[in-house]
Amino acid sequence: MKRVSEALKNVGMEEQKKASPHHLSGGQKQRVAIAGILAMKPKCIVLDEATSMLDPIGRKEVLKVLKELNQKENITIIHITHYMEEAVLAKRFW
């Protein structure tokens, strides 16, 4: 449970840990999904169109979390996206 609580805190979802999924926004659901990955302590996360079904606010929430994870936790993020405004945030392109 400690890993789960820590992961939820890292993505800003600790307050909603007992919330029913149908009460969460799309961005919040994506952040919970990222927390599930973080609980496994990865060195690298691969995301395929992680923001494609989100509204602009949800996209901002998820991108903020990803940036913080990369900078503060030193986790490599491989983000596959069609959104050029997201792609330009990358340190490297392929």
Sequence and secondary structure as in RCSB ss.txt:
>XXXX:A:sequence
MKRVSEALKNVGMEEQKKASPHHLSGGQKQRVAIAGILAMKPKCIVLDEATSMLDPIGRKEVLKVLKELNQKENI
TIIHITHYMEEAVLAKRFW
>XXXX:A:secstr
 HHHHHHHHHTT GGGTTS GGGS HHHHHHHHHHHHHTT  SEEEEESTTTTS HHHHHHHHHHHHHHHHHS  
EEEEE S HHHHTT S   
